[in-house]
Amino acid sequence: MGRKRPADTIFAVDVQDKCRLASLRPVTRGAQRFWIVVVAPRDDFIPWTQRDLGVALLLVLAALAVGWTAALWLARRITRPLEQLAAQSERIGAMDLAQPVDVRSPLHEINQLADSLEGMRVNLLDATNRLEELNATLEDRVRRRTLALQQANADLEDFAYSASHDLHAPLIGLEGYATLLVKKHGKAIGEEGLKYLDRISAAARRMEDIISDLLRLCASRCSAGLSICPRWRIRSPWR
Protein backbone atom coordinates (compact mmCIF):
# COMPACT_ATOMS: atom_id res chain seq x y z
CA MET A 1 0.00 0.00 0.00
CA GLY A 2 3.01 2.24 -0.33
CA ARG A 3 2.01 3.33 -3.82
CA LYS A 4 -0.38 6.20 -4.28
CA ARG A 5 -3.79 5.03 -5.46
CA PRO A 6 -6.35 7.22 -7.19
CA ALA A 7 -9.55 7.82 -5.30
CA ASP A 8 -12.61 5.57 -5.93
CA THR A 9 -10.55 2.86 -7.62
CA ILE A 10 -10.65 -0.82 -6.72
CA PHE A 11 -7.39 -2.70 -6.30
CA ALA A 12 -6.24 -5.99 -4.85
CA VAL A 13 -4.29 -6.25 -1.61
CA ASP A 14 -3.02 -9.18 0.44
CA VAL A 15 -4.28 -9.23 4.00
CA GLN A 16 -3.26 -12.16 6.17
CA ASP A 17 -2.30 -14.17 3.11
CA LYS A 18 -5.72 -13.70 1.56
CA CYS A 19 -6.49 -11.63 -1.49
CA ARG A 20 -8.93 -8.89 -0.86
CA LEU A 21 -10.35 -6.02 -2.87
CA ALA A 22 -9.98 -2.50 -1.49
CA SER A 23 -11.25 0.96 -2.41
CA LEU A 24 -10.19 4.41 -1.18
CA ARG A 25 -12.46 7.42 -0.95
CA PRO A 26 -11.48 10.85 0.43
CA VAL A 27 -13.83 12.62 2.81
CA THR A 28 -13.38 16.30 3.70
CA ARG A 29 -14.84 17.63 6.91
CA GLY A 30 -14.08 21.24 7.52
CA ALA A 31 -10.34 21.79 7.23
CA GLN A 32 -9.59 18.14 7.82
CA ARG A 33 -9.51 15.45 5.19
CA PHE A 34 -10.00 11.76 5.87
CA TRP A 35 -9.66 8.62 3.76
CA ILE A 36 -12.22 5.85 3.96
CA VAL A 37 -10.94 2.39 3.07
CA VAL A 38 -13.38 -0.38 2.16
CA VAL A 39 -11.95 -3.92 2.13
CA ALA A 40 -13.87 -7.06 1.13
CA PRO A 41 -12.86 -10.65 0.27
CA ARG A 42 -12.19 -11.12 -3.40
CA ASP A 43 -14.25 -14.31 -3.49
CA ASP A 44 -17.39 -12.23 -3.03
CA PHE A 45 -16.79 -10.52 -6.39
CA ILE A 46 -15.60 -13.42 -8.53
CA PRO A 47 -17.92 -13.82 -11.58
CA TRP A 48 -19.93 -17.04 -11.87
CA THR A 49 -18.28 -19.94 -13.56
CA GLN A 50 -19.79 -21.69 -16.56
CA ARG A 51 -20.96 -24.49 -14.30
CA ASP A 52 -22.75 -22.05 -12.06
CA LEU A 53 -24.44 -20.49 -15.07
CA GLY A 54 -25.59 -23.93 -16.25
CA VAL A 55 -27.04 -24.76 -12.87
CA ALA A 56 -28.83 -21.42 -12.73
CA LEU A 57 -30.23 -21.94 -16.23
CA LEU A 58 -31.50 -25.38 -15.28
CA LEU A 59 -33.15 -23.93 -12.21
CA VAL A 60 -34.83 -21.24 -14.31
CA LEU A 61 -36.05 -23.80 -16.84
CA ALA A 62 -37.34 -26.02 -14.05
CA ALA A 63 -39.19 -23.08 -12.51
CA LEU A 64 -40.71 -22.23 -15.90
CA ALA A 65 -41.79 -25.84 -16.40
CA VAL A 66 -43.38 -25.96 -12.97
CA GLY A 67 -45.13 -22.64 -13.59
CA TRP A 68 -46.41 -23.78 -17.00
CA THR A 69 -47.71 -27.04 -15.55
CA ALA A 70 -49.42 -25.19 -12.72
CA ALA A 71 -50.94 -22.73 -15.20
CA LEU A 72 -52.34 -25.57 -17.35
CA TRP A 73 -53.73 -27.31 -14.31
CA LEU A 74 -55.33 -24.12 -13.05
CA ALA A 75 -56.69 -23.34 -16.52
CA ARG A 76 -58.32 -26.75 -16.67
CA ARG A 77 -59.88 -26.22 -13.28
CA ILE A 78 -61.32 -22.84 -14.32
CA THR A 79 -61.57 -22.71 -18.12
CA ARG A 80 -63.22 -26.07 -18.77
CA PRO A 81 -66.10 -25.51 -16.29
CA LEU A 82 -66.57 -22.01 -17.70
CA GLU A 83 -66.77 -23.43 -21.22
CA GLN A 84 -69.38 -25.91 -20.01
CA LEU A 85 -71.34 -23.11 -18.37
CA ALA A 86 -71.25 -21.13 -21.62
CA ALA A 87 -72.57 -24.13 -23.56
CA GLN A 88 -75.33 -24.68 -20.99
CA SER A 89 -76.28 -20.99 -21.19
CA GLU A 90 -76.61 -21.19 -24.98
CA ARG A 91 -78.76 -24.31 -24.63
CA ILE A 92 -81.07 -22.62 -22.13
CA GLY A 93 -81.16 -19.50 -24.30
CA ALA A 94 -82.48 -21.71 -27.12
CA MET A 95 -85.27 -22.84 -24.69
CA ASP A 96 -83.90 -26.38 -24.49
CA LEU A 97 -84.92 -26.86 -20.86
CA ALA A 98 -85.26 -30.63 -20.63
CA GLN A 99 -81.80 -31.44 -19.25
CA PRO A 100 -80.55 -29.99 -15.93
CA VAL A 101 -77.34 -27.98 -15.65
CA ASP A 102 -74.68 -30.43 -14.48
CA VAL A 103 -71.40 -28.50 -14.14
CA ARG A 104 -69.18 -29.16 -11.14
CA SER A 105 -65.87 -27.54 -10.27
CA PRO A 106 -63.50 -27.49 -7.28
CA LEU A 107 -64.03 -23.72 -7.22
CA HIS A 108 -66.98 -22.59 -5.11
CA GLU A 109 -67.69 -19.54 -7.27
CA ILE A 110 -68.15 -21.64 -10.42
CA ASN A 111 -70.48 -23.98 -8.55
CA GLN A 112 -72.53 -20.97 -7.48
CA LEU A 113 -72.79 -19.86 -11.12
CA ALA A 114 -73.92 -23.36 -12.11
CA ASP A 115 -76.55 -23.41 -9.35
CA SER A 116 -77.83 -19.99 -10.43
CA LEU A 117 -78.07 -21.17 -14.04
CA GLU A 118 -79.95 -24.29 -12.93
CA GLY A 119 -82.35 -22.14 -10.91
CA MET A 120 -83.01 -20.00 -13.97
CA ARG A 121 -83.65 -23.14 -16.04
CA VAL A 122 -86.14 -24.45 -13.47
CA ASN A 123 -87.96 -21.10 -13.37
CA LEU A 124 -88.13 -20.92 -17.16
CA LEU A 125 -89.38 -24.50 -17.35
CA ASP A 126 -92.06 -23.79 -14.74
CA ALA A 127 -93.13 -20.59 -16.53
CA THR A 128 -93.25 -22.42 -19.87
CA ASN A 129 -95.38 -25.23 -18.42
CA ARG A 130 -97.77 -22.75 -16.83
CA LEU A 131 -98.03 -20.84 -20.10
CA GLU A 132 -98.84 -24.03 -21.97
CA GLU A 133 -101.49 -24.88 -19.38
CA LEU A 134 -102.99 -21.40 -19.69
CA ASN A 135 -103.02 -21.70 -23.48
CA ALA A 136 -104.74 -25.06 -23.25
CA THR A 137 -107.28 -23.64 -20.77
CA LEU A 138 -107.84 -20.62 -23.00
CA GLU A 139 -108.35 -22.81 -26.05
CA ASP A 140 -110.88 -24.89 -24.13
CA ARG A 141 -112.70 -21.76 -22.95
CA VAL A 142 -112.74 -20.40 -26.50
CA ARG A 143 -114.09 -23.71 -27.78
CA ARG A 144 -116.84 -23.78 -25.16
CA ARG A 145 -117.63 -20.13 -25.79
CA THR A 146 -117.84 -20.84 -29.51
CA LEU A 147 -120.27 -23.70 -28.89
CA ALA A 148 -122.34 -21.45 -26.61
CA LEU A 149 -122.46 -18.73 -29.25
CA GLN A 150 -123.44 -21.24 -31.90
CA GLN A 151 -126.23 -22.51 -29.66
CA ALA A 152 -127.37 -18.94 -28.96
CA ASN A 153 -127.45 -18.19 -32.68
CA ALA A 154 -129.44 -21.35 -33.27
CA ASP A 155 -131.93 -20.28 -30.60
CA LEU A 156 -132.22 -16.85 -32.21
CA GLU A 157 -132.85 -18.45 -35.58
CA ASP A 158 -135.58 -20.60 -34.07
CA PHE A 159 -137.12 -17.54 -32.46
CA ALA A 160 -137.03 -15.59 -35.73
CA TYR A 161 -138.63 -18.45 -37.59
CA SER A 162 -141.35 -18.80 -34.97
CA ALA A 163 -141.98 -15.06 -34.92
CA SER A 164 -142.14 -14.79 -38.69
CA HIS A 165 -144.59 -17.66 -39.09
CA ASP A 166 -146.50 -18.38 -35.90
CA LEU A 167 -146.92 -14.72 -34.86
CA HIS A 168 -146.99 -13.02 -38.21
CA ALA A 169 -149.57 -15.20 -39.93
CA PRO A 170 -152.48 -14.41 -37.52
CA LEU A 171 -151.71 -10.69 -37.72
CA ILE A 172 -151.82 -10.79 -41.50
CA GLY A 173 -155.16 -12.57 -41.40
CA LEU A 174 -156.54 -10.16 -38.80
CA GLU A 175 -155.55 -7.08 -40.80
CA GLY A 176 -156.66 -8.64 -44.07
CA TYR A 177 -160.12 -9.57 -42.84
CA ALA A 178 -160.56 -6.13 -41.30
CA THR A 179 -159.71 -4.56 -44.66
CA LEU A 180 -162.20 -6.84 -46.50
CA LEU A 181 -164.96 -5.96 -44.07
CA VAL A 182 -164.38 -2.27 -44.71
CA LYS A 183 -164.37 -2.73 -48.50
CA LYS A 184 -167.38 -5.09 -48.77
CA HIS A 185 -169.57 -4.22 -45.80
CA GLY A 186 -168.46 -0.73 -44.89
CA LYS A 187 -171.91 0.78 -45.34
CA ALA A 188 -173.64 -1.92 -43.34
CA ILE A 189 -171.17 -1.75 -40.45
CA GLY A 190 -171.71 1.88 -39.87
CA GLU A 191 -169.40 4.67 -38.80
CA GLU A 192 -168.76 3.35 -35.31
CA GLY A 193 -167.99 -0.15 -36.61
CA LEU A 194 -165.54 1.31 -39.13
CA LYS A 195 -163.74 3.04 -36.28
CA TYR A 196 -163.42 -0.29 -34.49
CA LEU A 197 -162.09 -1.99 -37.61
CA ASP A 198 -159.63 0.85 -38.14
CA ARG A 199 -158.38 0.45 -34.58
CA ILE A 200 -158.03 -3.30 -35.13
CA SER A 201 -155.98 -2.71 -38.31
CA ALA A 202 -153.79 -0.12 -36.55
CA ALA A 203 -153.13 -2.49 -33.66
CA ALA A 204 -152.23 -5.28 -36.10
CA ARG A 205 -149.83 -3.00 -37.97
CA ARG A 206 -148.27 -1.89 -34.69
CA MET A 207 -147.77 -5.52 -33.67
CA GLU A 208 -146.21 -6.22 -37.08
CA ASP A 209 -143.76 -3.36 -36.50
CA ILE A 210 -142.83 -4.75 -33.08
CA ILE A 211 -142.20 -8.19 -34.57
CA SER A 212 -140.14 -6.63 -37.39
CA ASP A 213 -138.03 -4.80 -34.82
CA LEU A 214 -137.47 -8.04 -32.91
CA LEU A 215 -136.42 -9.78 -36.12
CA ARG A 216 -133.98 -6.97 -36.97
CA LEU A 217 -132.52 -7.26 -33.47
CA CYS A 218 -132.16 -10.99 -33.95
CA ALA A 219 -130.44 -10.49 -37.30
CA SER A 220 -127.99 -7.94 -35.84
CA ARG A 221 -127.14 -10.22 -32.93
CA CYS A 222 -126.52 -13.14 -35.27
CA SER A 223 -124.37 -11.01 -37.58
CA ALA A 224 -122.21 -10.00 -34.60
CA GLY A 225 -121.82 -13.66 -33.60
CA LEU A 226 -120.52 -16.67 -35.46
CA SER A 227 -123.34 -17.11 -37.95
CA ILE A 228 -125.79 -14.88 -39.80
CA CYS A 229 -129.48 -15.34 -39.25
CA PRO A 230 -131.88 -14.84 -42.17
CA ARG A 231 -133.44 -11.37 -42.06
CA TRP A 232 -137.16 -11.89 -42.43
CA ARG A 233 -139.15 -8.85 -43.31
CA ILE A 234 -142.81 -8.72 -42.42
CA ARG A 235 -145.00 -7.28 -45.13
CA SER A 236 -148.72 -7.60 -45.15
CA PRO A 237 -150.11 -8.96 -48.43
CA TRP A 238 -153.19 -6.80 -47.89
CA ARG A 239 -151.28 -3.46 -48.14
C-alpha positions as CSV (number, residue, x, y, z in Angstrom):
1,M,0.0,0.0,0.0
2,G,3.0,2.2,-0.3
3,R,2.0,3.3,-3.8
4,K,-0.4,6.2,-4.3
5,R,-3.8,5.0,-5.5
6,P,-6.3,7.2,-7.2
7,A,-9.6,7.8,-5.3
8,D,-12.6,5.6,-5.9
9,T,-10.6,2.9,-7.6
10,I,-10.7,-0.8,-6.7
11,F,-7.4,-2.7,-6.3
12,A,-6.2,-6.0,-4.9
13,V,-4.3,-6.2,-1.6
14,D,-3.0,-9.2,0.4
15,V,-4.3,-9.2,4.0
16,Q,-3.3,-12.2,6.2
17,D,-2.3,-14.2,3.1
18,K,-5.7,-13.7,1.6
19,C,-6.5,-11.6,-1.5
20,R,-8.9,-8.9,-0.9
21,L,-10.3,-6.0,-2.9
22,A,-10.0,-2.5,-1.5
23,S,-11.2,1.0,-2.4
24,L,-10.2,4.4,-1.2
25,R,-12.5,7.4,-1.0
26,P,-11.5,10.9,0.4
27,V,-13.8,12.6,2.8
28,T,-13.4,16.3,3.7
29,R,-14.8,17.6,6.9
30,G,-14.1,21.2,7.5
31,A,-10.3,21.8,7.2
32,Q,-9.6,18.1,7.8
33,R,-9.5,15.5,5.2
34,F,-10.0,11.8,5.9
35,W,-9.7,8.6,3.8
36,I,-12.2,5.8,4.0
37,V,-10.9,2.4,3.1
38,V,-13.4,-0.4,2.2
39,V,-12.0,-3.9,2.1
40,A,-13.9,-7.1,1.1
41,P,-12.9,-10.6,0.3
42,R,-12.2,-11.1,-3.4
43,D,-14.2,-14.3,-3.5
44,D,-17.4,-12.2,-3.0
45,F,-16.8,-10.5,-6.4
46,I,-15.6,-13.4,-8.5
47,P,-17.9,-13.8,-11.6
48,W,-19.9,-17.0,-11.9
49,T,-18.3,-19.9,-13.6
50,Q,-19.8,-21.7,-16.6
51,R,-21.0,-24.5,-14.3
52,D,-22.7,-22.0,-12.1
53,L,-24.4,-20.5,-15.1
54,G,-25.6,-23.9,-16.2
55,V,-27.0,-24.8,-12.9
56,A,-28.8,-21.4,-12.7
57,L,-30.2,-21.9,-16.2
58,L,-31.5,-25.4,-15.3
59,L,-33.2,-23.9,-12.2
60,V,-34.8,-21.2,-14.3
61,L,-36.1,-23.8,-16.8
62,A,-37.3,-26.0,-14.0
63,A,-39.2,-23.1,-12.5
64,L,-40.7,-22.2,-15.9
65,A,-41.8,-25.8,-16.4
66,V,-43.4,-26.0,-13.0
67,G,-45.1,-22.6,-13.6
68,W,-46.4,-23.8,-17.0
69,T,-47.7,-27.0,-15.5
70,A,-49.4,-25.2,-12.7
71,A,-50.9,-22.7,-15.2
72,L,-52.3,-25.6,-17.3
73,W,-53.7,-27.3,-14.3
74,L,-55.3,-24.1,-13.1
75,A,-56.7,-23.3,-16.5
76,R,-58.3,-26.8,-16.7
77,R,-59.9,-26.2,-13.3
78,I,-61.3,-22.8,-14.3
79,T,-61.6,-22.7,-18.1
80,R,-63.2,-26.1,-18.8
81,P,-66.1,-25.5,-16.3
82,L,-66.6,-22.0,-17.7
83,E,-66.8,-23.4,-21.2
84,Q,-69.4,-25.9,-20.0
85,L,-71.3,-23.1,-18.4
86,A,-71.3,-21.1,-21.6
87,A,-72.6,-24.1,-23.6
88,Q,-75.3,-24.7,-21.0
89,S,-76.3,-21.0,-21.2
90,E,-76.6,-21.2,-25.0
91,R,-78.8,-24.3,-24.6
92,I,-81.1,-22.6,-22.1
93,G,-81.2,-19.5,-24.3
94,A,-82.5,-21.7,-27.1
95,M,-85.3,-22.8,-24.7
96,D,-83.9,-26.4,-24.5
97,L,-84.9,-26.9,-20.9
98,A,-85.3,-30.6,-20.6
99,Q,-81.8,-31.4,-19.3
100,P,-80.6,-30.0,-15.9
101,V,-77.3,-28.0,-15.6
102,D,-74.7,-30.4,-14.5
103,V,-71.4,-28.5,-14.1
104,R,-69.2,-29.2,-11.1
105,S,-65.9,-27.5,-10.3
106,P,-63.5,-27.5,-7.3
107,L,-64.0,-23.7,-7.2
108,H,-67.0,-22.6,-5.1
109,E,-67.7,-19.5,-7.3
110,I,-68.2,-21.6,-10.4
111,N,-70.5,-24.0,-8.5
112,Q,-72.5,-21.0,-7.5
113,L,-72.8,-19.9,-11.1
114,A,-73.9,-23.4,-12.1
115,D,-76.5,-23.4,-9.3
116,S,-77.8,-20.0,-10.4
117,L,-78.1,-21.2,-14.0
118,E,-79.9,-24.3,-12.9
119,G,-82.4,-22.1,-10.9
120,M,-83.0,-20.0,-14.0
121,R,-83.7,-23.1,-16.0
122,V,-86.1,-24.5,-13.5
123,N,-88.0,-21.1,-13.4
124,L,-88.1,-20.9,-17.2
125,L,-89.4,-24.5,-17.4
126,D,-92.1,-23.8,-14.7
127,A,-93.1,-20.6,-16.5
128,T,-93.3,-22.4,-19.9
129,N,-95.4,-25.2,-18.4
130,R,-97.8,-22.8,-16.8
131,L,-98.0,-20.8,-20.1
132,E,-98.8,-24.0,-22.0
133,E,-101.5,-24.9,-19.4
134,L,-103.0,-21.4,-19.7
135,N,-103.0,-21.7,-23.5
136,A,-104.7,-25.1,-23.2
137,T,-107.3,-23.6,-20.8
138,L,-107.8,-20.6,-23.0
139,E,-108.4,-22.8,-26.0
140,D,-110.9,-24.9,-24.1
141,R,-112.7,-21.8,-23.0
142,V,-112.7,-20.4,-26.5
143,R,-114.1,-23.7,-27.8
144,R,-116.8,-23.8,-25.2
145,R,-117.6,-20.1,-25.8
146,T,-117.8,-20.8,-29.5
147,L,-120.3,-23.7,-28.9
148,A,-122.3,-21.4,-26.6
149,L,-122.5,-18.7,-29.3
150,Q,-123.4,-21.2,-31.9
151,Q,-126.2,-22.5,-29.7
152,A,-127.4,-18.9,-29.0
153,N,-127.5,-18.2,-32.7
154,A,-129.4,-21.4,-33.3
155,D,-131.9,-20.3,-30.6
156,L,-132.2,-16.9,-32.2
157,E,-132.9,-18.4,-35.6
158,D,-135.6,-20.6,-34.1
159,F,-137.1,-17.5,-32.5
160,A,-137.0,-15.6,-35.7
161,Y,-138.6,-18.5,-37.6
162,S,-141.3,-18.8,-35.0
163,A,-142.0,-15.1,-34.9
164,S,-142.1,-14.8,-38.7
165,H,-144.6,-17.7,-39.1
166,D,-146.5,-18.4,-35.9
167,L,-146.9,-14.7,-34.9
168,H,-147.0,-13.0,-38.2
169,A,-149.6,-15.2,-39.9
170,P,-152.5,-14.4,-37.5
171,L,-151.7,-10.7,-37.7
172,I,-151.8,-10.8,-41.5
173,G,-155.2,-12.6,-41.4
174,L,-156.5,-10.2,-38.8
175,E,-155.5,-7.1,-40.8
176,G,-156.7,-8.6,-44.1
177,Y,-160.1,-9.6,-42.8
178,A,-160.6,-6.1,-41.3
179,T,-159.7,-4.6,-44.7
180,L,-162.2,-6.8,-46.5
181,L,-165.0,-6.0,-44.1
182,V,-164.4,-2.3,-44.7
183,K,-164.4,-2.7,-48.5
184,K,-167.4,-5.1,-48.8
185,H,-169.6,-4.2,-45.8
186,G,-168.5,-0.7,-44.9
187,K,-171.9,0.8,-45.3
188,A,-173.6,-1.9,-43.3
189,I,-171.2,-1.8,-40.5
190,G,-171.7,1.9,-39.9
191,E,-169.4,4.7,-38.8
192,E,-168.8,3.3,-35.3
193,G,-168.0,-0.2,-36.6
194,L,-165.5,1.3,-39.1
195,K,-163.7,3.0,-36.3
196,Y,-163.4,-0.3,-34.5
197,L,-162.1,-2.0,-37.6
198,D,-159.6,0.8,-38.1
199,R,-158.4,0.5,-34.6
200,I,-158.0,-3.3,-35.1
201,S,-156.0,-2.7,-38.3
202,A,-153.8,-0.1,-36.6
203,A,-153.1,-2.5,-33.7
204,A,-152.2,-5.3,-36.1
205,R,-149.8,-3.0,-38.0
206,R,-148.3,-1.9,-34.7
207,M,-147.8,-5.5,-33.7
208,E,-146.2,-6.2,-37.1
209,D,-143.8,-3.4,-36.5
210,I,-142.8,-4.8,-33.1
211,I,-142.2,-8.2,-34.6
212,S,-140.1,-6.6,-37.4
213,D,-138.0,-4.8,-34.8
214,L,-137.5,-8.0,-32.9
215,L,-136.4,-9.8,-36.1
216,R,-134.0,-7.0,-37.0
217,L,-132.5,-7.3,-33.5
218,C,-132.2,-11.0,-33.9
219,A,-130.4,-10.5,-37.3
220,S,-128.0,-7.9,-35.8
221,R,-127.1,-10.2,-32.9
222,C,-126.5,-13.1,-35.3
223,S,-124.4,-11.0,-37.6
224,A,-122.2,-10.0,-34.6
225,G,-121.8,-13.7,-33.6
226,L,-120.5,-16.7,-35.5
227,S,-123.3,-17.1,-38.0
228,I,-125.8,-14.9,-39.8
229,C,-129.5,-15.3,-39.3
230,P,-131.9,-14.8,-42.2
231,R,-133.4,-11.4,-42.1
232,W,-137.2,-11.9,-42.4
233,R,-139.1,-8.8,-43.3
234,I,-142.8,-8.7,-42.4
235,R,-145.0,-7.3,-45.1
236,S,-148.7,-7.6,-45.2
237,P,-150.1,-9.0,-48.4
238,W,-153.2,-6.8,-47.9
239,R,-151.3,-3.5,-48.1
